[in-house]
Amino acid sequence: MNDPDSRRSPAPSGAAATPWTSRAWPWARLHVRLARAAAVLAAAARSSSLVVPLLLAAATASAQPAPATVRMSAEPVADGIWFVQGESAMGSAANQNFISNAAFIATPEGVVVIDALGSPPLAERLLALIRERTRAPLRWVVVTHCHADHIYGLQVLQAAGARIVAHAGCREYLASDTARLRLEASREELFPWVDEETRLVVPDRWIGDKGDEADLVLDLGGRPLRIRHAGPAHTPEDLIVFDEKSGVLFTGDIVFRGRVPFVGQADSRRWISALDRMLQWQPRILVPGHGPLSHHPAEDLALTRDYLKFLRQAMGEAARNLEPFEEAYARTDWSRFAALPLFAAANRMNAYNTYLLMEHEGE
C-alpha cells in the first residue's frame, strides 16, 4: 500500500504495515521491461526486413511507461468544468495509484487543471479526456498540496504546455530527502505506473512567496478563478480554488467525502477552522480531493469536520489524563465512523498522530 501522506510519523504498534509481497522489487521491474522488449523482438523474428527498425523499437519500448488501464471518466460538474474521481483506496500497483481526484476548467483563453493525479500514465489519460472536450491550450495546473497522489502526473501536463502554481510551502518539501525517499519507495511499490522516469516537478509560480498570502486570481477571458491559501490544514500548503462564475469550490484534501480522511501530521485545529471558512463563500458545488462531488457542501463538510473533532476530543482527553495511547484507542467508541471506507487502513494512524498533537498542545 502506498500512503499518500508522505510526511507521516512512525506507526504505533498494531498498525498495518506494507507487506513485502505488495512491493514490485527491482527484479520485477527488469522482468516487465524485458517482456516489453521480447514482444517487439518476437515480431522482428517474423519479418527479417523489419529486424533493425524493430530492434530500435524494442529499446524504446523498454523505456516507455505502461499506459494506464484503470477506468477513468470525466464527469460534468458545471458549465465548462469536469472532474475525474479516483478510487476510495490506498495507492497500490493494482489500482495504479488512481486514488485521488482531479478536475479541469475550459475557459475562453485555455484550460486550467486542478491537480495532476498519482502517476504520469494517469496524467496522460487525464490529458486525453481533456482533449476529447476541448482543443484549447493548457494554461495552468493548480497543485492543491504536494502529496504524491496529486503531483506525480505533473511532468505530463507541464510537457503539454501548462504552467504550474502551488503554495510556497511545497518548495521545502520538494527539495527534501522525505520527498526523494517517498518517490524512491513509490517507484518500487507502484511500478510500472511510477518508475525511474517519474520525477518531482518544481512549480513555475508560488503563492505565499516571501510571506505574501494574497489570493491569486487567474482571469482567463473573463472567467476569474480565485486561488487561496487555506492551510495549514491537511497540509501546511493547502490551496483551494473557487470558480466565481459557477460557484464551484475545489477543496483538495481539506475535504474527503464519504470516507475517512488521512490526517497524517496535520494541524487538525486549523483544519477545522479552514472547513468553517470555506462555507463563507457559500459554494454551490464542492469538488473534494477524494470522493464524489457534493451538491450540498454544508452537509458534506460536516463528515470531515465531525471526524476531526471526535479525534481531538477522544485523544485530547487521553493525553490530558496521561492515558497510554493503546489503552485510549481500545476504550474509544469508534462505531460512528467504523463503517466508512478506509477506516481500517487510516483510523489508527489518525488517532495516534492526533494523540501526539494533543500532547504537544497541552505542553
C-alpha positions as CSV (number, residue, x, y, z in Angstrom):
1,M,0.0,0.0,0.0
2,N,1.2,3.5,-0.8
3,D,0.4,6.1,1.8
4,P,-0.4,9.4,0.0
5,D,0.7,11.3,3.1
6,S,4.5,11.2,2.7
7,R,5.1,13.2,5.9
8,R,3.6,10.7,8.3
9,S,5.1,9.7,11.7
10,P,6.1,6.1,12.6
11,A,3.2,3.8,13.0
12,P,2.0,2.8,16.5
13,S,2.2,-0.8,17.5
14,G,-0.6,-2.8,15.8
15,A,-0.8,-0.5,12.8
16,A,-0.9,-2.2,9.5
17,A,2.4,-2.4,7.7
18,T,3.1,-2.8,4.0
19,P,3.6,-6.5,3.2
20,W,6.7,-7.3,1.2
21,T,4.5,-9.2,-1.3
22,S,2.9,-5.9,-2.4
23,R,6.1,-4.4,-3.4
24,A,7.4,-4.5,-7.0
25,W,11.1,-5.4,-6.5
26,P,13.8,-4.3,-8.9
27,W,13.8,-7.9,-10.4
28,A,10.1,-7.4,-11.2
29,R,10.8,-4.1,-12.9
30,L,13.5,-5.8,-15.0
31,H,11.1,-8.6,-15.9
32,V,8.5,-6.1,-17.2
33,R,11.0,-4.2,-19.3
34,L,12.4,-7.4,-20.8
35,A,8.9,-8.6,-21.5
36,R,8.2,-5.4,-23.5
37,A,11.3,-5.8,-25.5
38,A,10.7,-9.5,-26.1
39,A,7.3,-8.8,-27.6
40,V,8.9,-6.5,-30.1
41,L,11.8,-8.9,-30.9
42,A,9.3,-11.7,-31.5
43,A,7.6,-9.5,-34.1
44,A,11.0,-8.9,-35.7
45,A,11.7,-12.6,-36.0
46,R,8.6,-13.0,-38.1
47,S,9.8,-10.4,-40.6
48,S,13.5,-10.2,-41.2
49,S,13.1,-7.0,-43.3
50,L,12.0,-5.2,-40.1
51,V,14.7,-6.5,-37.8
52,V,16.7,-3.3,-37.5
53,P,13.7,-0.9,-37.0
54,L,12.1,-3.3,-34.6
55,L,15.3,-3.7,-32.6
56,L,15.3,0.1,-32.2
57,A,11.6,0.0,-31.3
58,A,12.3,-2.7,-28.6
59,A,14.9,-0.5,-27.0
60,T,12.4,2.4,-27.0
61,A,9.6,0.2,-25.7
62,S,11.6,-0.9,-22.7
63,A,11.9,2.8,-21.6
64,Q,8.2,3.8,-22.2
65,P,5.9,3.9,-19.2
66,A,3.0,1.5,-19.3
67,P,-0.3,3.1,-20.3
68,A,-2.8,3.4,-17.5
69,T,-5.6,0.9,-17.8
70,V,-7.9,1.8,-14.9
71,R,-11.3,3.1,-15.7
72,M,-11.4,6.9,-15.8
73,S,-14.1,9.2,-17.0
74,A,-14.6,12.9,-17.0
75,E,-17.9,13.8,-15.2
76,P,-19.5,17.1,-15.8
77,V,-19.7,19.5,-12.8
78,A,-20.9,22.8,-14.3
79,D,-20.5,24.8,-17.5
80,G,-17.0,24.1,-18.8
81,I,-16.0,22.1,-15.7
82,W,-15.3,18.3,-15.4
83,F,-13.7,16.1,-12.8
84,V,-12.3,12.6,-12.5
85,Q,-12.8,10.6,-9.4
86,G,-10.2,8.2,-8.0
87,E,-10.9,5.0,-6.2
88,S,-11.5,5.0,-2.4
89,A,-8.4,3.0,-1.6
90,M,-4.8,3.1,-0.6
91,G,-2.5,3.6,-3.5
92,S,-1.1,0.3,-5.0
93,A,0.2,-1.1,-8.2
94,A,-3.2,-2.9,-8.6
95,N,-5.2,0.4,-8.7
96,Q,-2.3,2.2,-10.5
97,N,-2.3,4.9,-7.7
98,F,-5.6,6.2,-9.1
99,I,-6.9,7.2,-5.6
100,S,-7.4,11.0,-5.8
101,N,-9.5,13.4,-7.8
102,A,-8.5,15.9,-10.5
103,A,-10.6,18.5,-12.4
104,F,-10.3,20.8,-15.3
105,I,-11.9,24.1,-16.4
106,A,-12.2,25.2,-20.0
107,T,-12.1,29.0,-20.2
108,P,-12.1,31.3,-23.2
109,E,-8.3,31.5,-23.1
110,G,-7.4,27.9,-22.2
111,V,-7.6,25.1,-19.8
112,V,-6.9,25.2,-16.0
113,V,-6.3,21.8,-14.4
114,I,-6.7,21.2,-10.6
115,D,-4.2,18.5,-9.5
116,A,-2.3,16.1,-11.7
117,L,-3.1,12.6,-10.3
118,G,-0.7,10.0,-8.9
119,S,1.4,8.9,-11.9
120,P,2.5,10.0,-15.4
121,P,0.3,7.4,-17.1
122,L,-2.8,8.6,-15.2
123,A,-2.0,12.2,-16.2
124,E,-1.8,11.0,-19.9
125,R,-5.3,9.6,-19.5
126,L,-6.5,12.8,-18.0
127,L,-4.9,14.8,-20.8
128,A,-6.7,12.6,-23.3
129,L,-10.0,13.3,-21.6
130,I,-9.3,17.0,-21.7
131,R,-8.5,16.8,-25.5
132,E,-11.8,15.0,-26.1
133,R,-13.7,18.0,-24.8
134,T,-11.6,21.0,-25.9
135,R,-8.6,21.7,-28.1
136,A,-7.8,24.8,-26.2
137,P,-4.3,25.0,-24.9
138,L,-3.4,24.0,-21.3
139,R,-2.6,27.2,-19.4
140,W,-2.2,26.3,-15.7
141,V,-2.1,23.4,-13.3
142,V,-3.0,24.3,-9.7
143,V,-1.5,22.0,-7.1
144,T,-3.7,21.9,-4.1
145,H,-0.9,20.3,-2.0
146,C,2.2,18.3,-2.5
147,H,1.2,14.7,-1.7
148,A,2.3,12.0,-4.1
149,D,-1.2,11.1,-5.3
150,H,-1.7,14.6,-6.6
151,I,1.7,15.5,-8.1
152,Y,3.3,12.6,-9.8
153,G,1.5,13.4,-13.0
154,L,2.8,17.0,-13.2
155,Q,5.6,16.2,-15.7
156,V,3.0,15.2,-18.4
157,L,0.9,18.4,-18.0
158,Q,4.0,20.6,-17.9
159,A,5.2,19.0,-21.1
160,A,1.8,19.7,-22.7
161,G,2.4,23.4,-22.1
162,A,0.8,24.1,-18.7
163,R,2.4,26.3,-16.1
164,I,2.2,25.1,-12.5
165,V,1.2,27.1,-9.5
166,A,1.5,25.9,-5.9
167,H,1.9,27.3,-2.4
168,A,5.5,28.2,-1.3
169,G,5.1,25.6,1.5
170,C,5.7,22.9,-1.2
171,R,9.2,24.3,-2.0
172,E,11.0,23.0,1.0
173,Y,9.2,19.6,0.7
174,L,10.0,19.1,-2.9
175,A,13.7,19.7,-2.2
176,S,13.7,17.4,0.9
177,D,15.0,13.9,1.5
178,T,11.5,13.0,2.5
179,A,10.2,13.7,-1.0
180,R,13.1,11.9,-2.6
181,L,12.7,8.8,-0.4
182,R,8.9,8.8,-1.0
183,L,9.5,8.8,-4.7
184,E,12.1,6.0,-4.5
185,A,9.6,3.9,-2.5
186,S,6.8,4.7,-4.9
187,R,9.0,3.5,-7.8
188,E,9.1,0.1,-6.1
189,E,5.6,-0.1,-4.7
190,L,3.7,1.4,-7.7
191,F,5.8,0.1,-10.6
192,P,5.3,0.2,-13.6
193,W,3.0,3.2,-13.2
194,V,5.6,5.2,-11.2
195,D,9.1,4.3,-12.4
196,E,12.6,5.8,-12.8
197,E,11.3,8.2,-15.4
198,T,8.9,9.7,-12.9
199,R,10.3,12.9,-11.3
200,L,9.4,15.7,-8.9
201,V,8.4,18.9,-10.8
202,V,9.1,22.3,-9.4
203,P,6.2,24.8,-9.9
204,D,6.6,27.8,-12.1
205,R,4.8,30.2,-9.7
206,W,4.4,30.3,-6.0
207,I,1.6,31.6,-3.8
208,G,2.7,32.8,-0.4
209,D,6.3,33.6,-1.6
210,K,8.1,35.9,0.8
211,G,5.1,35.9,3.1
212,D,2.6,37.3,0.6
213,E,-0.5,35.3,1.2
214,A,-2.8,37.4,-1.1
215,D,-5.2,35.4,-3.2
216,L,-4.1,34.7,-6.8
217,V,-6.8,35.4,-9.4
218,L,-6.4,33.8,-12.8
219,D,-8.7,35.7,-15.1
220,L,-8.8,33.8,-18.4
221,G,-11.2,35.5,-20.8
222,G,-13.5,36.9,-18.2
223,R,-13.7,33.7,-16.1
224,P,-11.9,34.5,-12.8
225,L,-10.6,31.7,-10.7
226,R,-9.7,32.7,-7.2
227,I,-6.9,30.6,-5.6
228,R,-6.4,30.9,-1.8
229,H,-4.1,29.5,0.7
230,A,-6.4,27.7,3.2
231,G,-3.7,26.0,5.3
232,P,-2.3,24.9,7.5
233,A,-5.0,22.3,7.4
234,H,-4.5,18.8,5.8
235,T,-1.0,20.1,4.9
236,P,0.7,23.5,5.5
237,E,0.5,24.3,1.8
238,D,-3.2,23.6,1.1
239,L,-4.7,25.7,-1.7
240,I,-8.4,25.9,-2.6
241,V,-9.8,27.2,-5.9
242,F,-13.2,29.0,-6.4
243,D,-14.8,29.5,-9.8
244,E,-16.9,32.6,-9.3
245,K,-19.0,32.0,-12.4
246,S,-20.3,28.6,-11.4
247,G,-19.9,28.7,-7.6
248,V,-17.8,25.6,-7.7
249,L,-15.2,25.2,-5.0
250,F,-12.2,22.8,-5.4
251,T,-11.0,21.9,-1.9
252,G,-8.1,19.5,-2.4
253,D,-7.7,17.2,0.6
254,I,-9.2,19.6,3.1
255,V,-12.3,17.6,2.3
256,F,-12.5,13.8,2.0
257,R,-16.1,13.0,1.1
258,G,-17.7,9.7,2.1
259,R,-14.6,8.2,3.6
260,V,-12.2,8.5,6.5
261,P,-9.6,11.2,5.8
262,F,-5.8,10.8,6.1
263,V,-4.8,13.1,9.0
264,G,-1.1,12.5,9.0
265,Q,0.7,15.2,10.9
266,A,-1.9,17.8,10.1
267,D,-2.9,20.6,12.5
268,S,-6.4,19.4,13.0
269,R,-7.5,22.5,14.9
270,R,-6.6,24.7,11.9
271,W,-8.1,22.2,9.6
272,I,-11.5,22.5,11.3
273,S,-11.2,26.3,11.1
274,A,-10.4,26.0,7.3
275,L,-13.6,24.0,6.8
276,D,-15.6,26.6,8.6
277,R,-14.1,29.4,6.5
278,M,-14.8,27.7,3.2
279,L,-18.5,27.9,3.9
280,Q,-18.3,31.7,3.9
281,W,-18.0,31.5,0.1
282,Q,-21.4,29.7,0.0
283,P,-20.3,27.3,-2.7
284,R,-23.0,25.8,-4.9
285,I,-20.9,22.6,-5.7
286,L,-17.9,21.2,-3.9
287,V,-15.2,19.1,-5.6
288,P,-13.2,17.3,-2.9
289,G,-9.7,15.8,-3.2
290,H,-11.2,12.3,-2.6
291,G,-14.7,11.0,-3.1
292,P,-17.7,12.2,-5.2
293,L,-18.6,15.8,-5.8
294,S,-21.1,17.4,-3.5
295,H,-24.2,19.4,-4.3
296,H,-24.8,20.0,-0.6
297,P,-21.5,21.5,0.6
298,A,-22.6,22.5,4.1
299,E,-23.8,19.0,4.9
300,D,-20.9,17.1,3.3
301,L,-18.2,19.2,5.0
302,A,-19.7,18.0,8.3
303,L,-18.3,14.5,8.0
304,T,-14.7,15.6,7.8
305,R,-15.2,18.2,10.4
306,D,-17.0,15.9,12.8
307,Y,-14.4,13.2,12.4
308,L,-11.6,15.6,13.2
309,K,-13.5,17.0,16.2
310,F,-14.1,13.5,17.5
311,L,-10.4,12.6,17.2
312,R,-9.4,15.7,19.1
313,Q,-12.0,15.1,21.8
314,A,-11.1,11.4,22.4
315,M,-7.4,11.7,22.0
316,G,-7.2,15.0,23.8
317,E,-8.9,13.6,26.9
318,A,-6.5,10.6,26.9
319,A,-3.4,12.9,26.5
320,R,-4.6,15.2,29.4
321,N,-5.1,12.2,31.6
322,L,-1.7,10.7,30.7
323,E,-3.5,7.6,29.5
324,P,-1.4,5.4,27.2
325,F,-2.4,5.5,23.6
326,E,-3.1,1.8,23.2
327,E,-5.5,1.8,26.1
328,A,-7.2,5.0,24.9
329,Y,-7.6,3.7,21.4
330,A,-9.1,0.4,22.7
331,R,-11.5,2.3,25.0
332,T,-12.8,4.7,22.4
333,D,-16.2,4.0,20.7
334,W,-15.4,4.3,17.0
335,S,-18.8,3.0,15.9
336,R,-20.0,6.2,14.2
337,F,-17.1,6.1,11.7
338,A,-16.2,2.4,11.6
339,A,-18.3,1.6,8.5
340,L,-16.7,4.3,6.4
341,P,-14.3,3.3,3.6
342,L,-10.6,3.2,4.7
343,F,-11.5,3.2,8.4
344,A,-9.3,0.1,9.0
345,A,-6.4,1.5,6.9
346,A,-6.4,5.0,8.3
347,N,-8.1,5.4,11.7
348,R,-5.4,4.0,14.0
349,M,-2.7,6.2,12.5
350,N,-5.0,9.2,12.5
351,A,-5.7,8.6,16.2
352,Y,-2.1,8.2,17.0
353,N,-1.0,11.3,15.3
354,T,-3.8,13.2,16.9
355,Y,-2.8,11.9,20.3
356,L,0.8,13.2,19.8
357,L,-0.6,16.5,18.6
358,M,-2.8,16.9,21.7
359,E,0.1,16.0,23.9
360,H,2.1,18.9,22.3
361,E,-0.8,21.3,22.5
362,G,-1.1,20.6,26.2
363,E,2.5,21.3,27.0
